[in-house]
Amino acid sequence: MNHNRRSLINITHLNVYFPAKGSGFFKKKYVQAVDDVSLSIKKHDITGLIGESGCGKTTLGRALVLLERPTRGKILFNGKDIQSFGKSEMKNFRRSVQMIFQDPFSAMNPLQTVFKTLSLPLSVHHVTKNNSEMRERCTSVLNDVKLGPEYLDKYSHQLSGGERQRICIARAVILKPQFIIADEPTSMVDASLKGEICKLL
């Protein structure tokens, strides 16, 4: 391993607390979902978080993309504090860092076709020049997750859990991000395909 590689992600003393429900004199005022986590991840590293259900793995992942705001601590991406990003920097960050969510049933908009789901990031970040190029890119990434072009015109209710999960993976990789946060990304994928999906990631 090359120890001189620059860190892509640096987390320092990260805390994410949520207000606690309920009342009473001895009741906690907050829940410590993530408590004093420090972590460094270099480019091309694969880092796994292992822990029991409810220990804060998902919350930590969501905090890394600012879907949950840290209570304390810093998250640096390429040496810059992501909480200090302006609009332009945040847009570039969103393109560079993608998350595959644990629940594919709530991660897809039921009113959008698969093509709309996959093409929206390309449109937002002006990656493709026209609709034809966009459709070609979407077809290619579907092929990467072992789904055919006929899926482009399907809606989420027409897909199985495993197919939805593969669409969510395709959406995460279509921008070719520098960093992917994958929250149990193959839990619903057929065992015969898990190896191929892991290779893609």
C-alpha beads as a LAMMPS data file, in Angstrom:
LAMMPS data file: protein, C-alpha beads

201 atoms
200 bonds

1 atom types
1 bond types

-500.0 500.0 xlo xhi
-500.0 500.0 ylo yhi
-500.0 500.0 zlo zhi

Masses

1 110.0

Atoms # bond

1 1 1 0.000 0.000 0.000
2 1 1 1.176 3.494 -0.842
3 1 1 0.998 5.456 2.407
4 1 1 1.708 8.719 0.563
5 1 1 -1.689 8.759 -1.107
6 1 1 -3.778 11.770 -0.188
7 1 1 -6.859 11.230 1.949
8 1 1 -10.111 11.649 0.066
9 1 1 -12.268 11.734 3.202
10 1 1 -11.207 12.865 6.663
11 1 1 -13.683 12.670 9.531
12 1 1 -12.645 14.233 12.831
13 1 1 -14.555 13.788 16.124
14 1 1 -17.891 13.563 14.335
15 1 1 -21.057 13.610 16.430
16 1 1 -24.655 13.403 15.229
17 1 1 -27.280 13.780 17.948
18 1 1 -31.069 13.716 17.565
19 1 1 -33.675 15.101 19.973
20 1 1 -35.114 12.284 22.103
21 1 1 -38.845 11.604 22.129
22 1 1 -40.774 11.416 25.363
23 1 1 -40.481 13.288 28.614
24 1 1 -39.601 12.780 32.241
25 1 1 -36.931 13.910 34.654
26 1 1 -34.522 11.088 33.849
27 1 1 -35.260 11.020 30.125
28 1 1 -32.314 11.818 27.833
29 1 1 -32.717 15.039 25.868
30 1 1 -30.975 13.594 22.831
31 1 1 -29.924 10.328 21.183
32 1 1 -26.247 9.923 20.315
33 1 1 -26.598 8.358 16.871
34 1 1 -22.925 8.950 16.006
35 1 1 -20.553 9.640 18.863
36 1 1 -16.983 10.925 18.377
37 1 1 -16.065 9.125 15.143
38 1 1 -12.730 9.853 13.456
39 1 1 -11.817 8.173 10.179
40 1 1 -9.567 8.693 7.171
41 1 1 -10.229 7.138 3.750
42 1 1 -7.728 7.417 0.896
43 1 1 -8.455 7.290 -2.825
44 1 1 -9.132 3.761 -4.117
45 1 1 -9.625 2.447 -0.572
46 1 1 -12.546 0.176 0.280
47 1 1 -13.660 0.692 3.881
48 1 1 -16.302 -1.414 5.621
49 1 1 -18.286 -0.447 8.703
50 1 1 -19.449 -3.362 10.827
51 1 1 -21.826 -3.114 13.751
52 1 1 -25.160 -4.186 15.143
53 1 1 -28.429 -2.710 13.902
54 1 1 -29.000 0.804 15.204
55 1 1 -25.357 1.529 16.041
56 1 1 -25.165 4.524 13.671
57 1 1 -23.706 3.165 10.414
58 1 1 -26.469 4.578 8.215
59 1 1 -26.511 7.907 10.071
60 1 1 -22.753 8.232 9.566
61 1 1 -23.194 7.591 5.838
62 1 1 -25.987 10.157 5.605
63 1 1 -23.858 12.686 7.479
64 1 1 -21.073 12.221 4.925
65 1 1 -23.398 13.586 2.240
66 1 1 -24.998 16.104 4.628
67 1 1 -28.404 14.458 4.616
68 1 1 -27.919 14.610 8.374
69 1 1 -26.171 17.667 9.799
70 1 1 -23.326 16.897 12.217
71 1 1 -23.806 18.206 15.739
72 1 1 -20.059 18.561 16.135
73 1 1 -16.919 17.590 14.259
74 1 1 -15.589 18.022 10.741
75 1 1 -15.855 16.185 7.447
76 1 1 -13.153 17.052 4.924
77 1 1 -13.403 16.086 1.253
78 1 1 -10.122 16.538 -0.623
79 1 1 -8.944 18.637 2.304
80 1 1 -11.956 20.998 2.362
81 1 1 -14.661 21.214 5.038
82 1 1 -17.891 20.203 3.292
83 1 1 -19.996 22.200 5.771
84 1 1 -18.386 25.402 4.493
85 1 1 -19.175 24.737 0.820
86 1 1 -21.027 27.369 -1.161
87 1 1 -23.631 26.520 -3.825
88 1 1 -21.128 25.816 -6.615
89 1 1 -18.792 23.750 -4.418
90 1 1 -21.730 21.774 -3.034
91 1 1 -22.944 20.945 -6.548
92 1 1 -19.477 19.619 -7.445
93 1 1 -19.421 17.659 -4.190
94 1 1 -22.814 16.102 -4.973
95 1 1 -21.445 14.925 -8.303
96 1 1 -18.272 13.508 -6.728
97 1 1 -19.936 11.694 -3.825
98 1 1 -22.910 9.385 -4.264
99 1 1 -24.894 7.239 -1.838
100 1 1 -26.670 3.935 -2.413
101 1 1 -29.478 3.813 0.130
102 1 1 -30.394 0.782 2.179
103 1 1 -34.083 0.780 1.232
104 1 1 -34.599 0.781 -2.557
105 1 1 -38.378 1.013 -2.115
106 1 1 -38.194 4.542 -0.698
107 1 1 -35.159 5.615 -2.759
108 1 1 -37.008 5.794 -6.087
109 1 1 -39.681 8.280 -7.134
110 1 1 -42.762 6.214 -8.083
111 1 1 -43.822 8.868 -10.622
112 1 1 -40.587 8.612 -12.600
113 1 1 -39.540 6.019 -15.140
114 1 1 -36.169 4.337 -14.766
115 1 1 -34.899 6.543 -17.596
116 1 1 -35.919 9.684 -15.701
117 1 1 -34.345 8.346 -12.499
118 1 1 -31.020 7.657 -14.224
119 1 1 -30.961 10.678 -16.531
120 1 1 -31.780 13.310 -13.915
121 1 1 -28.222 13.404 -12.464
122 1 1 -26.813 13.661 -16.000
123 1 1 -29.128 16.573 -16.718
124 1 1 -28.451 18.398 -13.439
125 1 1 -24.687 18.175 -13.916
126 1 1 -24.759 18.771 -17.708
127 1 1 -22.876 15.564 -18.440
128 1 1 -24.475 14.694 -21.771
129 1 1 -25.092 16.879 -24.855
130 1 1 -28.503 15.612 -25.944
131 1 1 -31.288 13.142 -25.198
132 1 1 -29.829 10.482 -27.501
133 1 1 -26.473 10.543 -25.704
134 1 1 -28.284 10.528 -22.369
135 1 1 -30.316 7.459 -23.303
136 1 1 -27.159 5.706 -24.523
137 1 1 -25.410 6.396 -21.216
138 1 1 -28.408 5.120 -19.248
139 1 1 -28.559 1.947 -21.353
140 1 1 -24.856 1.351 -20.753
141 1 1 -25.117 1.679 -16.984
142 1 1 -28.150 -0.632 -16.945
143 1 1 -26.029 -3.195 -18.749
144 1 1 -23.404 -2.781 -16.006
145 1 1 -25.967 -3.877 -13.406
146 1 1 -27.230 -6.708 -15.632
147 1 1 -30.509 -5.111 -16.724
148 1 1 -31.651 -4.665 -20.326
149 1 1 -32.688 -1.432 -22.115
150 1 1 -36.363 -2.389 -21.791
151 1 1 -36.148 -1.324 -18.143
152 1 1 -35.729 2.336 -19.137
153 1 1 -39.478 2.774 -19.610
154 1 1 -40.532 0.912 -16.465
155 1 1 -41.758 2.476 -13.222
156 1 1 -40.604 1.424 -9.763
157 1 1 -43.846 -0.474 -8.997
158 1 1 -43.047 -2.757 -11.949
159 1 1 -39.704 -3.779 -10.446
160 1 1 -38.734 -6.349 -7.844
161 1 1 -36.734 -5.325 -4.778
162 1 1 -33.527 -6.624 -6.318
163 1 1 -34.176 -4.779 -9.589
164 1 1 -34.861 -1.550 -7.706
165 1 1 -31.621 -1.985 -5.816
166 1 1 -29.699 -2.429 -9.058
167 1 1 -31.330 0.732 -10.479
168 1 1 -30.194 2.634 -7.377
169 1 1 -26.662 1.306 -7.876
170 1 1 -26.785 2.369 -11.546
171 1 1 -27.913 5.849 -10.513
172 1 1 -25.004 6.114 -8.069
173 1 1 -22.322 5.098 -10.591
174 1 1 -23.655 6.903 -13.666
175 1 1 -21.759 10.105 -12.765
176 1 1 -18.537 8.151 -12.162
177 1 1 -18.116 9.606 -8.652
178 1 1 -14.872 9.668 -6.680
179 1 1 -16.512 8.221 -3.577
180 1 1 -19.534 5.959 -3.061
181 1 1 -21.288 5.306 0.239
182 1 1 -23.053 1.961 -0.093
183 1 1 -25.531 1.048 2.652
184 1 1 -26.103 -2.728 2.294
185 1 1 -26.229 -2.286 -1.506
186 1 1 -26.770 -5.934 -2.448
187 1 1 -29.121 -7.112 0.313
188 1 1 -31.931 -7.809 -2.199
189 1 1 -29.798 -8.724 -5.219
190 1 1 -29.754 -12.354 -6.362
191 1 1 -26.781 -14.266 -5.005
192 1 1 -25.670 -15.105 -8.560
193 1 1 -25.285 -11.374 -9.346
194 1 1 -23.736 -10.089 -6.124
195 1 1 -20.173 -10.768 -7.260
196 1 1 -20.657 -8.809 -10.501
197 1 1 -22.218 -5.874 -8.665
198 1 1 -19.363 -5.797 -6.156
199 1 1 -16.861 -5.772 -9.043
200 1 1 -18.702 -2.814 -10.582
201 1 1 -18.547 -0.862 -7.337

Bonds

1 1 1 2
2 1 2 3
3 1 3 4
4 1 4 5
5 1 5 6
6 1 6 7
7 1 7 8
8 1 8 9
9 1 9 10
10 1 10 11
11 1 11 12
12 1 12 13
13 1 13 14
14 1 14 15
15 1 15 16
16 1 16 17
17 1 17 18
18 1 18 19
19 1 19 20
20 1 20 21
21 1 21 22
22 1 22 23
23 1 23 24
24 1 24 25
25 1 25 26
26 1 26 27
27 1 27 28
28 1 28 29
29 1 29 30
30 1 30 31
31 1 31 32
32 1 32 33
33 1 33 34
34 1 34 35
35 1 35 36
36 1 36 37
37 1 37 38
38 1 38 39
39 1 39 40
40 1 40 41
41 1 41 42
42 1 42 43
43 1 43 44
44 1 44 45
45 1 45 46
46 1 46 47
47 1 47 48
48 1 48 49
49 1 49 50
50 1 50 51
51 1 51 52
52 1 52 53
53 1 53 54
54 1 54 55
55 1 55 56
56 1 56 57
57 1 57 58
58 1 58 59
59 1 59 60
60 1 60 61
61 1 61 62
62 1 62 63
63 1 63 64
64 1 64 65
65 1 65 66
66 1 66 67
67 1 67 68
68 1 68 69
69 1 69 70
70 1 70 71
71 1 71 72
72 1 72 73
73 1 73 74
74 1 74 75
75 1 75 76
76 1 76 77
77 1 77 78
78 1 78 79
79 1 79 80
80 1 80 81
81 1 81 82
82 1 82 83
83 1 83 84
84 1 84 85
85 1 85 86
86 1 86 87
87 1 87 88
88 1 88 89
89 1 89 90
90 1 90 91
91 1 91 92
92 1 92 93
93 1 93 94
94 1 94 95
95 1 95 96
96 1 96 97
97 1 97 98
98 1 98 99
99 1 99 100
100 1 100 101
101 1 101 102
102 1 102 103
103 1 103 104
104 1 104 105
105 1 105 106
106 1 106 107
107 1 107 108
108 1 108 109
109 1 109 110
110 1 110 111
111 1 111 112
112 1 112 113
113 1 113 114
114 1 114 115
115 1 115 116
116 1 116 117
117 1 117 118
118 1 118 119
119 1 119 120
120 1 120 121
121 1 121 122
122 1 122 123
123 1 123 124
124 1 124 125
125 1 125 126
126 1 126 127
127 1 127 128
128 1 128 129
129 1 129 130
130 1 130 131
131 1 131 132
132 1 132 133
133 1 133 134
134 1 134 135
135 1 135 136
136 1 136 137
137 1 137 138
138 1 138 139
139 1 139 140
140 1 140 141
141 1 141 142
142 1 142 143
143 1 143 144
144 1 144 145
145 1 145 146
146 1 146 147
147 1 147 148
148 1 148 149
149 1 149 150
150 1 150 151
151 1 151 152
152 1 152 153
153 1 153 154
154 1 154 155
155 1 155 156
156 1 156 157
157 1 157 158
158 1 158 159
159 1 159 160
160 1 160 161
161 1 161 162
162 1 162 163
163 1 163 164
164 1 164 165
165 1 165 166
166 1 166 167
167 1 167 168
168 1 168 169
169 1 169 170
170 1 170 171
171 1 171 172
172 1 172 173
173 1 173 174
174 1 174 175
175 1 175 176
176 1 176 177
177 1 177 178
178 1 178 179
179 1 179 180
180 1 180 181
181 1 181 182
182 1 182 183
183 1 183 184
184 1 184 185
185 1 185 186
186 1 186 187
187 1 187 188
188 1 188 189
189 1 189 190
190 1 190 191
191 1 191 192
192 1 192 193
193 1 193 194
194 1 194 195
195 1 195 196
196 1 196 197
197 1 197 198
198 1 198 199
199 1 199 200
200 1 200 201
